[in-house]
Amino acid sequence: MLKRDFIMVQIEELGKVIAQIIFNRNSNDGARKNPELIQSVYTFLKLDNDFLNTPIDGIRTYLDGDDSCGLQRMELASKTLLEESFLLPEAQGKKLRARAKELLEYIQRNDTTFSLERVALLEEINNY
């Protein structure tokens, strides 16, 4: 139980980093810090560029680790991909947005909770 609580606190802290990335995107000064923050999220999740080409079930299995919190980590990864897509040229950004959408749709199908935030993110991706 303590281990799961610790993991959930870590996930919450990563969520705060992503919130800072989103805030920075809308700020002239903060946007310069986003690449470093984005990399810190990927590093913490132990993800590299290979995960862009990994089947989604493989990503979930990897992120589940020994605590079965893969869906939560996957959601953080998808939000990070989306934010990273705004920093890249259009062709590369489009690829990252497509992968973020794929991850979010997987989470929507497999998570036991409904999330208006995920629905809004999917709509944002579709409208981009």
N, CA and C of each residue as an Amber inpcrd file, in Angstrom:
protein
   384
   0.8200000  -1.1910000   0.0000000   0.0000000   0.0000000   0.0000000
   0.8690000   1.2630000   0.0000000   1.9120000   1.2900000   0.8030000
   2.7950000   2.4490000   0.8530000   3.4960000   2.6730000  -0.4790000
   3.8890000   1.5710000  -1.1220000   4.5640000   1.6870000  -2.4100000
   3.6260000   2.3060000  -3.4410000   2.3750000   1.8600000  -3.4680000
   1.4040000   2.4000000  -4.4260000   1.1520000   3.8840000  -4.1450000
   1.0610000   4.2660000  -2.8720000   0.8880000   5.6770000  -2.5240000
   2.0870000   6.4990000  -3.0030000   3.2810000   5.9580000  -2.8220000
   4.4870000   6.6400000  -3.2730000   4.4630000   6.8330000  -4.7920000
   4.0670000   5.7870000  -5.5150000   3.9870000   5.8630000  -6.9780000
   2.9710000   6.9240000  -7.3900000   1.8260000   6.9630000  -6.7310000
   0.8010000   7.9410000  -7.0830000   1.2780000   9.3680000  -6.8040000
   2.0580000   9.5680000  -5.7610000   2.6260000  10.8930000  -5.4810000
   3.6010000  11.2810000  -6.5890000   4.4020000  10.3360000  -7.0420000
   5.3360000  10.6140000  -8.1300000   4.5810000  10.9830000  -9.4110000
   3.5150000  10.2650000  -9.7000000   2.7120000  10.5530000 -10.8900000
   2.0880000  11.9470000 -10.7680000   1.6240000  12.2750000  -9.5840000
   1.0510000  13.6060000  -9.3530000   2.0990000  14.6900000  -9.5830000
   3.3160000  14.4500000  -9.1270000   4.3960000  15.4280000  -9.3180000
   4.7210000  15.5930000 -10.8040000   4.7070000  14.5010000 -11.5600000
   4.9250000  14.6040000 -13.0060000   3.8030000  15.4020000 -13.6510000
   2.5920000  15.2230000 -13.1580000   1.4620000  16.0020000 -13.6520000
   1.6870000  17.4940000 -13.4470000   2.3030000  17.8520000 -12.3390000
   2.6190000  19.2550000 -12.0730000   3.6500000  19.7840000 -13.0660000
   4.6140000  18.9400000 -13.4360000   5.6160000  19.3450000 -14.4280000
   4.9200000  19.5900000 -15.7640000   4.0070000  18.7130000 -16.1310000
   3.2820000  18.8900000 -17.3970000   2.4180000  20.1580000 -17.3440000
   1.8070000  20.4290000 -16.2040000   1.0400000  21.6700000 -16.0560000
   1.9540000  22.8820000 -16.2560000   3.1820000  22.8040000 -15.7500000
   4.1380000  23.9010000 -15.9450000   4.5000000  24.0420000 -17.4200000
   4.6430000  22.9290000 -18.1160000   4.9490000  22.9610000 -19.5450000
   3.8200000  23.6620000 -20.3010000   2.5820000  23.3300000 -19.9620000
   1.4240000  23.9490000 -20.6210000   1.4000000  25.4430000 -20.3270000
   1.6430000  25.8170000 -19.0670000   1.6910000  27.2300000 -18.7000000
   2.7920000  27.9440000 -19.4800000   3.9590000  27.3050000 -19.5710000
   5.0910000  27.9050000 -20.2820000   4.7970000  28.1120000 -21.7610000
   4.0390000  27.2050000 -22.3560000   3.7270000  27.3130000 -23.7820000
   3.0210000  28.6320000 -24.0720000   2.2270000  29.0900000 -23.1250000
   1.4750000  30.3250000 -23.3020000   2.2250000  31.5530000 -22.7970000
   3.4730000  31.3760000 -22.4190000   4.2980000  32.4540000 -21.8930000
   5.5500000  32.5900000 -22.7500000   5.9040000  33.8090000 -23.0960000
   7.0910000  34.0180000 -23.9300000   8.3680000  33.5820000 -23.2340000
   8.5140000  33.9150000 -21.9760000   9.7450000  33.5840000 -21.2470000
   9.8580000  32.0970000 -20.9360000   8.7540000  31.4650000 -20.5540000
   8.7820000  30.0820000 -20.1030000   8.9670000  29.0640000 -21.2040000
   8.5700000  29.4120000 -22.4340000   8.6230000  28.4390000 -23.5270000
  10.0300000  27.8980000 -23.7710000  11.0380000  28.6960000 -23.4630000
  12.4270000  28.2430000 -23.6540000  12.7830000  27.0860000 -22.7280000
  12.0930000  26.9850000 -21.5990000  12.3810000  25.9430000 -20.6130000
  11.7080000  24.6120000 -20.9490000  10.7440000  24.6350000 -21.8530000
   9.9600000  23.4330000 -22.1100000  10.7490000  22.2330000 -22.6190000
  11.6920000  22.3950000 -23.5450000  12.4300000  21.1930000 -23.9770000
  13.0840000  20.4460000 -22.8170000  13.6470000  21.1820000 -21.8850000
  14.2940000  20.5620000 -20.7260000  13.2620000  19.8670000 -19.8320000
  12.1230000  20.5050000 -19.6130000  11.0660000  19.9050000 -18.7920000
  10.4980000  18.6630000 -19.4570000  10.2890000  18.7330000 -20.7600000
   9.7710000  17.5860000 -21.5130000  10.7340000  16.4110000 -21.3870000
  12.0090000  16.6750000 -21.5540000  13.0000000  15.6070000 -21.4330000
  13.0070000  15.0190000 -20.0350000  12.7900000  15.8520000 -19.0280000
  12.7750000  15.3340000 -17.6590000  11.6050000  14.3760000 -17.4410000
  10.4630000  14.6410000 -18.0560000   9.3220000  13.7200000 -17.9470000
   9.6650000  12.3960000 -18.6100000  10.2060000  12.4510000 -19.8430000
  10.5770000  11.2130000 -20.5370000  11.6180000  10.4340000 -19.7390000
  12.5800000  11.1250000 -19.1770000  13.6190000  10.4660000 -18.3910000
  13.0100000   9.7830000 -17.1780000  12.1250000  10.4750000 -16.4700000
  11.5090000   9.8910000 -15.2990000  10.6830000   8.6600000 -15.6720000
   9.9710000   8.7260000 -16.8050000   9.1610000   7.5880000 -17.2570000
  10.0150000   6.4920000 -17.8960000  11.3100000   6.7840000 -18.0710000
  12.2630000   5.8600000 -18.6990000  11.8570000   5.5380000 -20.1340000
  11.4350000   6.5810000 -20.8600000  11.0430000   6.4490000 -22.2590000
  12.0690000   7.1480000 -23.1370000  12.2820000   6.5760000 -24.3050000
  13.1310000   7.2190000 -25.2890000  12.3700000   7.2640000 -26.6100000
  13.0290000   7.6660000 -27.6710000  12.3520000   7.8070000 -28.9600000
  11.8070000   6.4880000 -29.5040000  12.3310000   5.3570000 -29.0330000
  11.8390000   4.0600000 -29.4940000  10.3680000   3.8560000 -29.1630000
   9.8890000   4.5070000 -28.1100000   8.5090000   4.2730000 -27.7220000
   7.5270000   4.8280000 -28.7500000   7.9900000   5.7020000 -29.6330000
   7.1170000   6.2050000 -30.6900000   6.7330000   5.1000000 -31.6790000
   7.5820000   4.1050000 -31.8040000   7.3370000   3.0190000 -32.7550000
   6.9420000   1.7130000 -32.0850000   6.8590000   1.7040000 -30.7770000
   6.5050000   0.5030000 -30.0280000   4.9900000   0.3210000 -30.0390000
   4.5060000  -0.9020000 -30.2200000   3.0530000  -1.1210000 -30.1290000
   2.5280000  -0.6680000 -28.7620000   1.3150000  -0.1650000 -28.7520000
   0.7580000   0.4120000 -27.5260000   0.7000000  -0.6000000 -26.3890000
   0.3250000  -1.8350000 -26.6670000   0.3020000  -2.8370000 -25.5960000
   1.6830000  -3.0220000 -24.9820000   2.7140000  -2.9300000 -25.8050000
   4.0880000  -3.0330000 -25.3030000   4.4430000  -1.8520000 -24.4130000
   3.9790000  -0.6680000 -24.7920000   4.2260000   0.5180000 -23.9670000
   3.5400000   0.3520000 -22.6170000   2.2800000  -0.1010000 -22.6510000
   1.5580000  -0.2640000 -21.3930000   2.2560000  -1.2940000 -20.5020000
   2.6470000  -2.4230000 -21.0660000   3.3240000  -3.4490000 -20.2820000
   4.5990000  -2.8850000 -19.6560000   5.3570000  -2.1320000 -20.4390000
   6.5900000  -1.5310000 -19.9350000   6.2860000  -0.5400000 -18.8160000
   5.2990000   0.3280000 -19.0310000   4.9780000   1.3490000 -18.0380000
   4.2610000   0.7910000 -16.8120000   3.6070000  -0.3580000 -16.9590000
   2.9640000  -0.9890000 -15.8070000   3.9960000  -1.3760000 -14.7520000
   5.1480000  -1.8240000 -15.2000000   6.1830000  -2.2430000 -14.2650000
   5.6360000  -3.2230000 -13.2560000   5.9510000  -3.0090000 -12.0060000
   5.4710000  -3.9210000 -10.9650000   4.3510000  -3.3030000 -10.1320000
   3.8290000  -2.1620000 -10.5860000   2.7850000  -1.4990000  -9.7970000
   1.4770000  -1.2840000 -10.5480000   1.3980000  -1.6980000 -11.7910000
   0.1760000  -1.6000000 -12.6030000  -0.3600000  -0.1750000 -12.7310000
   0.5230000   0.8080000 -12.8070000   0.1130000   2.2020000 -13.0070000
   0.4530000   2.6720000 -14.4220000   0.4860000   1.7170000 -15.3440000
   0.8770000   2.0290000 -16.7160000  -0.0450000   3.0040000 -17.4140000
  -1.3540000   2.8940000 -17.1850000  -2.2750000   3.8160000 -17.8440000
  -2.0470000   5.2550000 -17.3870000  -1.7920000   5.4440000 -16.1130000
  -1.5210000   6.7900000 -15.6180000  -0.2300000   7.3480000 -16.2270000
   0.7890000   6.5050000 -16.2890000   2.0480000   6.9420000 -16.8940000
   1.8690000   7.1880000 -18.3930000   1.0640000   6.3510000 -19.0350000
   0.8040000   6.5050000 -20.4640000   0.0990000   7.8380000 -20.7300000
  -0.7970000   8.2140000 -19.8430000  -1.4820000   9.4920000 -20.0090000
  -0.4980000  10.6490000 -19.8900000   0.4280000  10.5610000 -18.9510000
   1.4590000  11.5860000 -18.8250000   2.3310000  11.6340000 -20.0810000
   2.6660000  10.4660000 -20.6090000   3.4770000  10.4110000 -21.8280000
   2.7300000  11.0400000 -23.0050000   1.4240000  10.7760000 -23.1090000
   0.6570000  11.3360000 -24.2290000   0.5620000  12.8580000 -24.1190000
   0.3740000  13.3810000 -22.9140000   0.3260000  14.8370000 -22.7270000
   1.6790000  15.4610000 -23.0460000   2.7380000  14.7610000 -22.6910000
   4.0810000  15.2610000 -22.9800000   4.3370000  15.2630000 -24.4870000
   3.9040000  14.2000000 -25.1650000   4.0290000  14.1560000 -26.6230000
   3.2930000  15.3300000 -27.2620000   2.0940000  15.5840000 -26.7820000
   1.3000000  16.6750000 -27.3330000   2.0220000  18.0110000 -27.1470000
   2.5390000  18.2470000 -25.9700000   3.2570000  19.4980000 -25.7220000
   4.5290000  19.5830000 -26.5680000   5.2200000  18.4670000 -26.7010000
   6.4360000  18.4620000 -27.5270000   6.0940000  18.7630000 -28.9830000
   4.9330000  18.3130000 -29.4350000   4.5370000  18.5280000 -30.8290000
   4.4260000  20.0080000 -31.1680000   4.1250000  20.8410000 -30.1810000
   4.0000000  22.2720000 -30.4240000   5.3530000  22.9480000 -30.6100000
   6.4250000  22.2700000 -30.2190000   7.7670000  22.8420000 -30.3230000
   8.4640000  22.4800000 -31.6300000   7.9300000  21.5080000 -32.3390000
   8.6000000  20.9590000 -33.5160000   8.0050000  21.4960000 -34.8070000
   8.7460000  21.3610000 -35.9080000   8.1680000  21.7130000 -37.2100000
   6.9020000  20.8890000 -37.4670000   6.0510000  21.3860000 -38.3170000
   4.7200000  20.8090000 -38.5260000   4.7290000  19.3090000 -38.8280000
   5.6020000  18.8520000 -39.7170000   5.6020000  17.4280000 -40.0840000
   5.9240000  16.5450000 -38.8790000   6.9190000  16.9190000 -38.1150000
   7.2770000  16.1380000 -36.9260000   6.2030000  16.2710000 -35.8440000
   5.6810000  17.4750000 -35.6880000   4.6350000  17.7110000 -34.7010000
   3.3860000  16.9070000 -34.9990000   3.0500000  16.7970000 -36.2610000
   1.8680000  16.0330000 -36.6660000   2.0150000  14.5610000 -36.2790000
   3.2210000  14.0260000 -36.4540000   3.4890000  12.6330000 -36.0850000
   3.3210000  12.4290000 -34.5760000   3.8360000  13.3660000 -33.7870000
   3.7130000  13.2490000 -32.3340000   2.2620000  13.4010000 -31.8830000
   1.5240000  14.3160000 -32.5170000   0.1070000  14.4700000 -32.1670000
  -0.6850000  13.2160000 -32.5050000  -0.3480000  12.5770000 -33.6240000
  -1.0350000  11.3320000 -33.9930000  -0.7600000  10.2370000 -32.9630000
   0.4660000  10.1620000 -32.4940000   0.8040000   9.1490000 -31.4920000
   0.1390000   9.4710000 -30.1540000   0.1090000  10.7470000 -29.7780000
  -0.5750000  11.1510000 -28.5460000  -2.0510000  10.7840000 -28.6250000
  -2.6510000  11.0120000 -29.7740000  -4.0640000  10.6680000 -29.9710000
  -4.2770000   9.1620000 -29.8250000  -3.3860000   8.3980000 -30.4250000
  -3.4730000   6.9370000 -30.3460000  -3.3970000   6.4600000 -28.8850000
  -2.4780000   7.0380000 -28.1340000  -2.3390000   6.6720000 -26.7200000
  -3.5840000   7.0660000 -25.9240000  -4.0820000   8.2760000 -26.1540000
  -5.2650000   8.7350000 -25.4180000  -6.4950000   7.8850000 -25.7430000
  -6.6480000   7.4990000 -26.9970000  -7.7780000   6.6380000 -27.3680000
  -7.6570000   5.2670000 -26.6940000  -6.4510000   4.7490000 -26.6190000
  -6.2220000   3.4760000 -25.9280000  -6.6080000   3.6010000 -24.4530000
  -6.1900000   4.6900000 -23.8280000  -6.4970000   4.9060000 -22.4150000
  -8.0060000   5.0050000 -22.2210000  -8.6780000   5.7480000 -23.1100000
 -10.1330000   5.8860000 -22.9970000 -10.8230000   4.5220000 -23.0460000
 -10.3260000   3.6470000 -23.9050000 -10.9370000   2.3150000 -24.0460000
 -10.6420000   1.4110000 -22.8520000  -9.4960000   1.5910000 -22.2230000
  -9.0450000   0.6270000 -21.2130000  -9.0970000   1.1150000 -19.7700000
  -9.3090000   2.3850000 -19.5600000  -9.3620000   2.9050000 -18.1970000
 -10.7720000   2.7320000 -17.6440000 -10.8620000   2.5130000 -16.3530000
 -12.1720000   2.3120000 -15.7250000 -12.8430000   3.6360000 -15.3700000
 -12.1090000   4.7400000 -15.5080000 -12.6910000   6.0430000 -15.2160000
 -12.8280000   6.8430000 -16.5090000 -13.8640000   7.6560000 -16.5640000
 -14.0780000   8.5330000 -17.6980000 -13.4140000   9.8670000 -17.3970000
 -12.7740000  10.4470000 -18.3990000 -12.0530000  11.6930000 -18.1870000
 -12.4720000  12.7380000 -19.2140000 -13.0700000  13.8190000 -18.7350000
 -13.4050000  14.9380000 -19.6210000 -12.1350000  15.5860000 -20.1680000
 -11.0720000  15.5650000 -19.3680000  -9.8070000  16.1340000 -19.8280000
  -9.2790000  15.3850000 -21.0450000  -9.3560000  14.0530000 -21.0140000
  -8.9040000  13.2630000 -22.1730000  -9.7630000  13.5720000 -23.3940000
 -11.0760000  13.6850000 -23.1920000 -11.9670000  14.0120000 -24.3000000
 -11.5820000  15.3690000 -24.8950000 -11.3070000  16.3390000 -24.0310000
 -10.9040000  17.6600000 -24.4930000  -9.5650000  17.6160000 -25.2420000
  -8.6240000  16.8210000 -24.7370000  -7.3310000  16.6880000 -25.4180000
  -7.5040000  16.0580000 -26.7970000  -8.3390000  15.0270000 -26.8700000
  -8.5870000  14.3840000 -28.1640000  -9.2320000  15.3720000 -29.1400000
 -10.1490000  16.1800000 -28.6440000 -10.7830000  17.1770000 -29.4880000
  -9.7690000  18.2280000 -29.9360000  -8.8880000  18.6360000 -29.0230000
  -7.8480000  19.5990000 -29.3660000  -6.9360000  19.0470000 -30.4660000
  -6.5820000  17.7870000 -30.3540000  -5.7320000  17.1590000 -31.3730000
  -6.4690000  17.1150000 -32.7060000  -7.7400000  16.7340000 -32.6810000
  -8.5270000  16.6570000 -33.9150000  -8.6880000  18.0250000 -34.5920000
  -8.7580000  19.0790000 -33.7900000  -8.9600000  20.4300000 -34.3330000
  -7.6780000  21.1100000 -34.7480000  -6.5420000  20.5220000 -34.4080000
  -5.2690000  21.1760000 -34.7030000  -4.9530000  21.1100000 -36.1570000
